Amino acid sequence: METIILALLIFLLVRAVVQNFQVDGGSMQPTLETGWYLLVNKAVYWEINVETVNKFLPFVEPGDDPIRYVFRGPRRGDVIVFKAPGQQRDFIKRVIGEPGETVQVRSGIVYIDDQPLTEPYIKARPSSDFGPVVVPPDCYFVMGDNRNNSSDSRGWGAVPKDNIIGQSWLTYWPFSSFGLLNNHSPELGAPQALEKGPDAARLAECNP
């Protein structure tokens, strides 16, 4: 009985930290191919209420914002698995815009706060313009690496942080794809001029 209980506890702990997913579709090509299996790190975005901790550890001050990340929050370049707004299934995309940032696509280039984004991981430049939109608080603007064949935040809005399941961590099947996933940190400010459009930035939708 002790062995069974211990095995059950280990299983629950592992499920709380990592989870496996299968890629369905080509929206993340060339980074991920349809049918690939991967592990998702669910612990990296864990949050904690410091006010609750303060009840047991009085010297820990909650501050103005008591909700803190244990490790870190989502950031640009992370490949994440999440529940898409208005959808009943899981999606996998790359974080492009963080809360408060202005996202725009013009002439095949993604701009963040009027700064061009260097993206070596995409399959091809997007063929249509988008935005500008402002990412709402506690939400993230996501896009597929296969920009011209991806259902993402350009269509159904930004992703609330509560919808995020975790960060894609490791591909394990087929065995030829085995390895850590490239959660690339794209650079801002490449030497390209933004051709400003006439429209002002609007607030992006962000619905659970």
C-alpha positions as CSV (number, residue, x, y, z in Angstrom):
1,M,0.0,0.0,0.0
2,E,2.9,2.4,0.8
3,T,4.4,1.7,-2.6
4,I,1.1,2.4,-4.4
5,I,0.5,5.6,-2.5
6,L,4.1,6.8,-3.2
7,A,3.8,5.9,-6.9
8,L,0.5,7.8,-7.0
9,L,2.0,10.9,-5.4
10,I,4.9,10.9,-7.8
11,F,2.5,10.5,-10.8
12,L,0.4,13.5,-9.6
13,L,3.5,15.6,-9.0
14,V,4.9,14.9,-12.5
15,R,1.5,15.7,-14.0
16,A,1.4,19.0,-12.2
17,V,4.8,19.9,-13.6
18,V,4.9,18.5,-17.1
19,Q,2.3,17.3,-19.6
20,N,2.5,15.8,-23.1
21,F,0.9,17.2,-26.2
22,Q,0.7,16.2,-29.9
23,V,1.1,18.9,-32.6
24,D,-2.0,19.0,-34.9
25,G,-1.5,21.1,-38.0
26,G,1.3,22.9,-39.7
27,S,0.9,26.4,-38.2
28,M,4.2,26.1,-36.3
29,Q,6.3,24.9,-39.3
30,P,9.3,24.8,-39.6
31,T,9.8,24.7,-35.8
32,L,7.2,21.9,-35.2
33,E,5.6,19.4,-37.6
34,T,2.2,18.0,-37.4
35,G,2.1,14.7,-35.5
36,W,5.1,15.5,-33.3
37,Y,4.9,14.8,-29.6
38,L,6.3,17.2,-27.0
39,L,6.5,17.8,-23.3
40,V,5.2,21.1,-21.8
41,N,6.6,22.7,-18.7
42,K,3.6,23.7,-16.6
43,A,5.7,24.9,-13.6
44,V,7.6,27.7,-15.3
45,Y,4.5,30.0,-15.2
46,W,3.3,29.1,-11.7
47,E,1.9,32.0,-9.7
48,I,1.7,32.5,-5.9
49,N,-0.4,34.8,-3.8
50,V,2.0,36.5,-1.4
51,E,-0.8,37.6,0.9
52,T,-1.4,33.9,1.6
53,V,2.3,33.3,2.2
54,N,2.3,36.4,4.5
55,K,-0.1,34.6,6.9
56,F,2.5,31.9,7.6
57,L,5.6,34.0,7.0
58,P,4.9,37.6,8.3
59,F,8.3,38.9,7.1
60,V,7.2,38.3,3.5
61,E,5.6,41.5,2.3
62,P,2.8,41.2,-0.3
63,G,3.4,44.7,-1.7
64,D,1.1,46.4,-4.2
65,D,0.6,43.3,-6.4
66,P,0.4,40.2,-4.2
67,I,0.2,37.8,-7.2
68,R,3.8,36.9,-8.2
69,Y,5.4,34.3,-10.5
70,V,7.3,31.6,-8.8
71,F,9.9,31.5,-11.6
72,R,8.9,33.9,-14.4
73,G,6.0,34.9,-16.6
74,P,5.6,34.3,-20.4
75,R,7.9,36.3,-22.5
76,R,8.5,37.0,-26.2
77,G,9.7,34.0,-28.1
78,D,8.2,31.4,-25.8
79,V,6.4,28.6,-27.6
80,I,3.3,28.1,-25.4
81,V,0.4,25.7,-25.2
82,F,-2.9,27.3,-24.3
83,K,-6.7,27.4,-24.6
84,A,-7.5,29.8,-27.4
85,P,-10.3,32.3,-26.8
86,G,-13.6,30.9,-27.8
87,Q,-12.1,27.5,-28.6
88,Q,-12.5,24.1,-26.9
89,R,-9.1,22.7,-27.8
90,D,-5.5,23.4,-27.1
91,F,-3.3,25.5,-29.4
92,I,0.4,25.9,-29.7
93,K,1.9,29.3,-30.8
94,R,4.8,31.6,-30.1
95,V,4.5,34.7,-27.9
96,I,5.0,37.8,-29.9
97,G,3.5,40.7,-27.9
98,E,3.5,41.2,-24.2
99,P,1.0,43.2,-22.1
100,G,0.9,46.9,-23.0
101,E,2.9,46.5,-26.2
102,T,1.7,47.7,-29.6
103,V,1.8,44.9,-32.3
104,Q,1.7,45.7,-36.0
105,V,2.5,43.8,-39.2
106,R,3.4,45.9,-42.2
107,S,5.2,44.9,-45.4
108,G,5.9,41.4,-44.1
109,I,7.6,42.6,-40.9
110,V,6.3,42.4,-37.4
111,Y,6.8,45.5,-35.3
112,I,6.6,45.8,-31.5
113,D,6.2,49.4,-30.3
114,D,7.4,50.6,-33.7
115,Q,10.5,48.5,-33.5
116,P,11.0,45.7,-36.1
117,L,11.3,42.1,-34.8
118,T,14.0,39.9,-36.1
119,E,12.5,36.4,-36.5
120,P,14.8,33.7,-37.9
121,Y,12.3,30.9,-36.9
122,I,9.4,31.8,-39.3
123,K,8.7,29.8,-42.5
124,A,7.9,33.0,-44.5
125,R,7.1,36.6,-43.9
126,P,3.3,37.3,-43.5
127,S,1.7,38.3,-46.7
128,S,-0.9,40.6,-45.2
129,D,-0.8,43.6,-42.9
130,F,-2.3,43.7,-39.5
131,G,-2.9,46.2,-36.7
132,P,-1.7,48.2,-35.0
133,V,-3.3,46.8,-31.8
134,V,-2.4,47.2,-28.1
135,V,-2.1,44.0,-26.1
136,P,-4.4,44.3,-23.0
137,P,-3.1,43.8,-19.4
138,D,-2.6,40.1,-18.4
139,C,-2.8,39.0,-22.1
140,Y,-0.4,37.9,-24.7
141,F,-0.4,38.3,-28.5
142,V,0.6,35.0,-30.1
143,M,1.4,33.9,-33.7
144,G,2.3,30.7,-35.5
145,D,5.7,30.4,-37.1
146,N,4.0,29.5,-40.4
147,R,2.6,33.0,-40.6
148,N,0.5,32.5,-43.8
149,N,-1.1,29.3,-42.5
150,S,-1.9,30.0,-38.9
151,S,-5.0,30.8,-36.8
152,D,-3.7,33.0,-34.1
153,S,-4.2,36.4,-32.3
154,R,-4.6,38.2,-35.6
155,G,-7.9,36.4,-35.9
156,W,-9.3,35.7,-32.4
157,G,-7.5,38.1,-30.2
158,A,-4.9,38.0,-27.5
159,V,-4.6,35.1,-25.0
160,P,-5.4,35.7,-21.3
161,K,-2.6,34.5,-19.1
162,D,-5.1,32.3,-17.2
163,N,-5.5,30.3,-20.5
164,I,-1.8,29.4,-20.8
165,I,-1.1,25.8,-19.9
166,G,2.7,26.0,-20.1
167,Q,5.9,26.5,-22.2
168,S,6.8,23.9,-24.8
169,W,10.0,22.3,-23.5
170,L,11.0,19.0,-25.3
171,T,10.1,17.2,-28.4
172,Y,10.4,13.4,-28.0
173,W,8.6,11.7,-31.0
174,P,9.5,10.9,-33.7
175,F,12.9,10.1,-32.2
176,S,14.6,12.0,-35.0
177,S,13.1,15.2,-33.6
178,F,14.2,14.5,-30.1
179,G,15.6,17.6,-28.3
180,L,15.0,20.8,-26.4
181,L,12.6,23.1,-28.2
182,N,14.0,26.4,-29.4
183,N,12.2,29.1,-27.4
184,H,14.0,31.8,-29.3
185,S,14.3,35.3,-27.9
186,P,13.8,37.5,-30.9
187,E,15.6,40.8,-31.1
188,L,14.0,44.2,-31.4
189,G,15.3,47.2,-33.4
190,A,16.7,45.7,-36.6
191,P,17.7,48.5,-39.1
192,Q,14.4,48.7,-41.0
193,A,12.1,51.7,-41.1
194,L,8.5,51.4,-40.2
195,E,6.1,52.6,-42.8
196,K,3.5,54.2,-40.6
197,G,-0.1,53.7,-41.5
198,P,-3.0,56.2,-40.9
199,D,-4.8,54.1,-38.3
200,A,-4.2,54.6,-34.6
201,A,-3.6,51.5,-32.5
202,R,-6.7,49.9,-31.0
203,L,-7.0,47.7,-28.0
204,A,-6.8,44.1,-28.9
205,E,-9.6,41.7,-27.8
206,C,-8.7,39.4,-25.0
207,N,-11.5,37.0,-24.1
208,P,-11.3,33.7,-22.1
